[in-house]
Amino acid sequence: MSKIPLEDLLPKSDWSIYRLARMASIRAMELAEGRARLTKETESEKEATIALEEIYQGLVVSKEACDKFPTPEDKKVVLQESVEEEKKVPATSEAK
């Protein structure tokens, strides 16, 4: 599947395009780190494309939308953005 309609992806992110972009990037990083694919039905080897296909198939959904997509729990990955994962750089001022 080469092009996935945005209208089919947005419900999996509770209709937030920003959450969708974050979900796809988190899942693509997980795949790049060696996590197993949830789908074998892909022609692409690119992590970002595989992540979007998993979201499209309902195998990866946001925490807010997880109850709207019935999928066997052993195959579903629910992504929750975590503040602890974000590295915050303290602001420094070098005014002299």
Buried (B, 14 or more C-beta within 10 A) or exposed (E): EEEBEEEEBBBBBBEBEEBBEBBBEBBBEBBEEEEEBBEEEBEEEEBBBBBBBBBBBBBBBBEBBBEEBEBEEEEBBBBEEEEEEEEEEEEEEEEE
